[in-house]
Amino acid sequence: LTVAVLISGTGSNLRALLEAARHPDFPARIVVVGADRDAEGLAHAEEFGIPSFTVPFRAFADRESWGAELGHRLDAWSPDLIVLSGLMRLLPASLVARYTPQIINTHPAYLPEFPGAHGVRDALAAGVTQTGASVIVVDDGIDSGPILAQERVPVLPDDTENTLHERIKPVERRLLIDVVRRIATGDLALTH
Ligand code: GRF
């Protein structure tokens, strides 16, 4: 299974995937890493010798034209699966429609709780004692697609957004690697 990973940030989840995919018995290969900006996480692709590209959102007039260029870059690799791993940008419906359901996303909350760009901050603000991590199929909503895997993560009384997010990320990584493995082996069939 060939995988393209899209990021915007530090790419710690990407790095976990790259490390997992380095093992010869892992049934998926990361073939390219894309970013919507000059993301720190591109350094991980460089280190692992994986090609990467950036399609800077700010260089385009609108989301559609940005999405069209992103789609062209992805099509060049014709990946079997696209993984959004810390991509902090909504994809245009046209691009999602082209790839769904072979496009999945990690989210640092127990969806459908706390969707959107600030899932960790929102859980903290809500005062809940547990949140979670989720891996979903990307549809044209916001973190609203079919849930492929999720797990609860405790919120501790003195948590900050950062300490909570750092507790969630390792769970995200484990779920993501397991979901990619199960998609690659056919255990997990992706549906719309
Ligand atoms: C992850 O928690 C991801 O789910 C969220 O942003 C974080 C990105 O972290 N969208 P990183 O870039 O993988 O370190």
Residues whose N, C-alpha, C, O or C-beta is under 5 A from the ligand:
A	BS01	GRF	G9 T10 G11 S12 N13 L14 S85 G86 L87 T106 H107 P108
